[in-house]
Amino acid sequence: DCAEDQTSKLTDDSGSEWYCKENEATLELDFGNPCSISEIQFQWWGSSQATNFVVSALSYETGEWSTVKTTDDVTTEGWFNHWSYITGWDMTTTKIKIQLSEGKLDPWSKTVLLGMRRLQVTGLEQDEIIVISAGKEVTANSESSDVAALLDDNASTVWEGNSDSSWFEINLGGISAVSDIDFAWANVASQDNLQISYKVGSGNATDVTEKGGV
């Protein structure tokens, strides 16, 4: 059996144990708000760690569950009261399920197969998903026309770059979590040579995509 009444110990950062005497268990976390997940960290109880993992996430955008990580994505360091790590994913997430199986028997003869001292999920919590570009300052190459059309949410207006090396820049006014960037192409324009980059303050630009990599 699994100690369902002890699950709060997983996230209270006390280091006290949650355990399961069965060979498989599922843990579900509800974040309450949409989140961008950067990493999941497990600290095991003794040597009672899972061999197999399946992590599923509930998408904020679609409301559907999908598998985002499996056993092959897990990195483990040490063998006793040790840690395992799973890197994050791109999808904005409201809940996760962690399926654990094929545990290892504890060294204290308590017939525990799965035991955990800490479960930590790191990332960025988003209170609300909004269009953060609305009303922001946008600039573009000097040959272009009607730069305001880029952000006016009007399908009848068009920005034209009028150059083989056209560009535009949106100043979001602060550090922001970006989940999606949507483009509505006009006429015969396409994304073939599109490149996206970002920068913080006056720092150097960092490429998010290669040209045509959207």
Disulfide bonds with the S-S distance in Angstrom:
Cys2-Cys20 1.89
